[in-house]
Amino acid sequence: MQILLVEDELRLAKALKQILEENKYMVDAVANGQDGLDYGLSGIYDIIILDVMLPKMDGMTVAKTLREKGVNTPIIMLTARDSIRDKITGLDSGADDYMTKPFSPNELLARIRALTRRYSEVLADVTEFGDFTFNTSVSTVSKGDKSIKLNFKEAEILKLLILRKNVPVSKEELITKVWGFESDAGDSNVEAYISFVRRKLAFIQSEITVTSYKKRGYMLESANAKETA
């Protein structure tokens, strides 16, 4: 899952980024409202964590502008102000949730999970696809008595392929969702990790593999399906 963190308090931003990454989220962090707006307009994020008091453009304006531009990414707004009026203003600007500083990191993680369940497709801890079982909590794929662990990027790729079943996922989407908006990863990185996922599905002797479609991307299909690229 890809998160955009817009926070100008550098110590807080660093701490939040570390906590989120330790919980297996991909995080892009920026320190002013204009960058927050520019990044948010890309539409690649699953959640935006947005401070109210920001240089260049305040969080209320960022949220309002994103909504006016048709970006529906869930927004959690952060502020040191806890008055009811401020909360109403934030929610009316387009925020989906509102947290007052200081707050517990565990509460933030819980609210992220709640918003994800409400607005996004998510996989259950144990998901069956075709003839294999994917345990997302421990990142393993299994069939019968065979099981193998996936690393972080392999697991994220498999999650996205399962969620997009019957629709090819492009290399560009895989790069932004798995490596991050600012990553210098390229096609060769995607091809390498797709190969790793294929090998692990083959190891458990699954009939499902990752089929590549020229100029369209990748999709989970039966291994008997003809690979077109």
N, C-alpha and C positions, 0 to 999 in steps of 0.2 A: 504494500500500500504506500502511496506517495503522499507526503504531507508538505505543505508550504507553511513555514514559520516566519511571521513578520513581526520582529521584536527588536527595538533599538537598545534595550538594556543588554549589553554584550555578555555580561556574566550570566544573566538569566537565560539568554538565548543559547549560550554554550551549554548550560546545564540541561535545558529542555531538549536540545538536539541530542545530547548524549543519552538521556533517559529514553527518548523515543527510538533511537537507533538500537539501544540495548533490548528494546521490545520488538525488534525486527521491522520497524518502519523505515522507509526511505525518506530522508528529510532534506529539503532545500531551505536555507535560512537567509533572509535578507533583512536589512536594518533600516529601511525607510519606506514610506507609503507608496512613493512612485514606483520603486522596484517591486513592491508587493502587488501593485496593480498590474504591472507589465507581466510578471510571472503568473499571476492569477488568471489573466486573460488567455493564457495558453490552453487552459481547460484540461490539463493533464493530471491535476491533483484530485485526490479523493477527499481530503480535508484541508481547510485553511485555518491556521491559528493566527489570529490577527489582534495586535495590540491597538488600543484606541489612540494613545498619545504617540505620534510618530513624526519625524521630520519629513519635510517636503509635501506630505499629504497625510491627513489624519485618517485613522482607521474607519471612522464612520463614512467618510467620503469614498474610501477604497471599497467598502462593502456595497455602498449604494451604487457606485459606478459599475462594479462587477455585475450586479443584478440588472442594471439598465442595459448592459451589453449582452445579457442572456446567459451569463455564467451562473449555473445553479449549484456549484460546489458547496457543500455544507461549510459554514463558517462558525468557529468558536471565537468569540471576542473576549480579549483580556483587558482589564482596566483596574486602576487603583481606586476608582470611584464606585461606591456601592449604593448610591441613592436609587430609589425606584424610578425616578425620572430618567436618570442616565441609562438604566437598563432598558426602559421602554424605547428610548431614542436609538440605542444600539440594535434592538430587535426590529424596530421599524426601518432601520437602514438596510436590513437584509440579513442580519446575523441569525443563526439558528440556535445558538446557545451563548451564555454570558457567564464569565467567571471573574470573580473579584480577587485581586492580589492581596495578600499572599494566598496560595492555594496548595493543596496536596498534589504531588505528581500522580498519585494513585487515582485521585478524583479526575484529573485531566485524562488519564488513560481510560477510565470508565466512561467518561463522556464521549471520547473518541469512538469507543466500541459501540456506544448507544447510537451515535449518529450514523456510524457505518451500517449498523443493522437497519436503521430507518430508511436510509437513502441509497444504499448500494447493495449489489449482489455480493453475498459472502458465502464462503464454503463452510460447511459444518466441520467440526473437529475430525470426524471420520466421514469421508466421502467416497462413494463407489462410482467408478466410471468404467463402463465396459466390464472387463473381467478382473480389474484390479481395484485395490482399496488404497486410498490416499489419506494418511493420518496427518493432518496439517499441524497438530500441536507438537509432534515430534519429528515432522518432515520425513516420513517413511512411506514407501510404496510397497505393497505386498500382494501376493497371489498364492493362495494355499499356504504351504509352509515356507515359502520363499519371501524374503523381505530385505530391503536395502534402504539405507539412509540417503537423503538428498541434501546437498549443501544449500545455503540460503538462496542463491540465484536460481539454481535448478528448481527449488520448491516454488519460488515466485513465478517462474516461467510456466510450470505445470499448473499452478492455480489459475493463471490467466487463460491458458489454453482450455481448461475445463470450463471456466465461466463463459468463454466465447465459443462453446461447442457449436459445430456446424458452420462457423464463420472464421475464415482465415485471419490470423493475427499478424499484422505487418511487422517487419523488422523495426521500423520507426517507433511503433507503439511499445514493442518489447524493450527497446533501449530506454525510452522515457519512463516506463513504468518500473523496470527492473534495475537499470543502472542510474537513472536520475537525469533531470533536465540539463544539468551542467556537465554531465559526463562526456568524456571524449571517446567512449566506446563506439565501435563501428560494426559493420556487417560481419566482420570476421569473429568478433566476440559473440555475437548472436549465434552464428553458425556453429561455433565451438560448443556453446552450452546446449544448443539443440541436440548436438551429437551426444553430449553427456546424458541428457534425459533419455534419448533413444536407447543408449546402452543400458541404462538402469531398468527401463521397461523390458528390454530383452533379457536382462539378467533374471528377472522374476518370471520369465517366459510368458509375458502378457501378449495377447493377440493385438493389443493396441500399440501404435507407434505414432511418431510425429511425422506427418506427411507435409512436404513442402510444395507450395504452389507458386510457380514463377510469377514474380511481380505482385503477388498478392499476400504471401506470408505463409504461416504454418497452422496446421489443424490436427487435432487428435483423431485418428481413424484406425480401422482395422489394418493390421500389417499386410493384409492381402490386397489393400487398395493400391493402385498404381501410383508411384511417386512421379510427379510430373516435372520435377526440377531437382 
